[in-house]
Amino acid sequence: DVLAYKLQHPNVKINHAILHAGRPGSGKDSLYTPFLWGIGGEQLVNVSIVRNEELNSTWGYALESEVMVFEELRQAEAKDRRAIENHLKPIIAAPPEFLQVNRKGLHPYQALNRVFVLAFSNERVPLSLAGDDRRWFVTYSEAPRMAERDAQAIWQWYEAGGLATAAGWLYARDVSAFNPGAAPPLTEAKIIMIEQGRSTA
């Protein structure tokens, strides 16, 4: 519903993000490819791929996109996991209604805050979340590493029209009951992340 709503209503801010964790090579990125293709086509226009080290960049060009993707959200130290969570708070939810974008050699400007955050991780606890967090939908895949033949089959189907088929399904999905401002459902994966992210104190 979240992905379908973003495709159908790009002008409406969704007030939470998706964090999909799981084993390396299990196909997490492949699963969301039709959604990202639906947003930005083959060139992924309006999709920003952000690395961890770019999170604290002063430029903020990724804020101009419809979707901001973190391919591997990961921090070893608890204080760093908390710092990432705090840094992303104003980006994930509105208010603030506008986010400042700094540009090299030009004046900064205020961009409308409607970017949607999609994050992947191979870690069980890539973030430290508060018990009352309302910004993250967390899911964890127990699927093993995808076999090479299965990955090839999926991508062959994608390239033969599967991307348009899957994106079309999202565009046609009934999301009239979806509330973009509501807190996401609480999942077992999120409960585990909250528990394991707490300090020993």
N, C-alpha and C positions, 0 to 999 in steps of 0.2 A: 504493500500500500504506500509506503514512504517513497519508493522509487517511482511508482506510477504517478503519485501526486506531484512529485518534482517535475516530471516530464510534462504533465498536463497543465500545471500551474507554476511555471518558472518565476512568475512575478510575486509569488507568495512565499514568505520566509517560513521554513520548517524549523521549529525551535528545539531540535535535537539532532544528534549525529549518530552514525552507525560505526561501531567498532566490531569488525569480524576477525576473530583470532582463530588459530588452528595450526596444524602441523605444516611444516614447509612443503611446498609442492603439491598440496592437496587440491588446488584449483580455485582458491579464493578469488584471485584476480579474474580468472576466466568467467566465474559466475556472474560478475558485475559488468562484463564487457558490453553486453547488449544495452544496458542502461547508459553507460558512458558514450557508446556509439549513438544512442538516441539523443543525447545532449549535444554532442559535438561532431558527429560524423567520423569518418576515417582519420581525419587530422586532429580529432579531439579538441576542436575549437571550444572555448569556454570551459575547458577542464584543465586544472593546474595540478601537476604532480609535484608534491613538496617532500623534500627530504628532511630528516630530523634536524640536521645542522642548519637548515634554512628557517627554522621556526622563529628564531629571534632576529631575523633579518629586518633591517630598518626600512626596506623598500616596500614590501607588502603588495607586490604586483599580483600575487595569487588571489588577493581579495576581490579582484575585478572579475573573477570567473564565476560561473554558475555552480561548479562543483570543485572542491578542493580535496585531493586524494593524497593520503599518506600511505605509501606502499609498505613501509615497515616501521611502525611506531614502536620504539624500544628505548628504554633508559635503564641503566643498571642500578642507579642509586634512587632510593625512595624520595629524597628531596628533589631530584630531577624529574621524577614521575609526577610529583605534585606541582612542580613549576610548569610543566607542559599543560597539565589540566587547567591551571589558573590562566595560562596564556591564551588557551583556546576558548575560555568561557565567553568573552564578548563576541567572538567570531561565530560560535555555534548558535547562540540565541539572541534575539532582539527583544527589548532594547539592549544595547544601543541601536538606534535606527540607521546610523551611518558609521562607517569605519574609515579612518584616515589612511590614504594611500600616498606614500612618499615616492617621488620620481626623481631620478638623477638629473640634476641641472634644471629642474622645473619646480614650480610651486606645488606643494601637496594639495590634495583635494579630498572631499568627503564622498565616498562611494556608498551607495545604498546597500545596506546589510541584508543580502538575500542568499549569500553563498551557503551551500550545503556541504558538510564535512563527511567524508567517507574514509575510514582508516582500516588498515590491515595490520596484523601482527602475528608473529610466530610464538609470542610469549603469552603465558596465562595472565600475567599482571603487567601490562605495558603502561598502565596509568594507576595513580592512587586516587580513588574516588571516595567522596564522602557518602555516608550512609543514606543521606537524603538527596542524593544527586538526581537531577531532573533533565540532564542534558545528553546522556549517552544511552543508546540502545546497544547492548552487548550480547554477542552470540559467539559460541565456540564450536568449531567443527572437529569431531573426533575422527574424521575421514583420514585414511592413510595417504601416503604420497600417491598421486595419480600415475597409473601406468602410461608409458609413452604412447601406446596404441590408442588408449582412451583419450588422451589429450589431442592427438592428431585427429581423431574422429570428430571431436567437438569443434575444433577449429576448421576442419574441412566443411562441416555443416554450417558454421558461422559464415564462412566465405562464400558458400553456395546459396545464401539468402537467409540463413538462420538468424543473423543479427537483426535484419529487418522484421522477421517473423516475431522474434522475442520482444523487440522494442514495440512493435505494433500491438502485441498482447498487453504490454504495460499501458500504452496510450488508450486502449479500449477498456481497460479495467475500471469498474465502478468504484470510485473513491469518494462518493458523496458523503459517506459516514466518517471519513477520516478527518481528524482535527489536527491541523498542523501546529497549533499552539499548545497541545496537551503534552504531558510528560510521556515518555515511551514506556512500554510494558516492562515490568521487572522480570528479569530472566535468571535462571540458575547461574549462568556464566557471570552475570553482573554481581550476584550475591557472593560468589567465590572471589571475584576480583576485589570487592569491598573488604571482605574478611582478610584476605591475604595481603592487602595493601596497608593494613593497620600496623602501626609501630608496636614493638614489644611492650612499650610502656602502656 
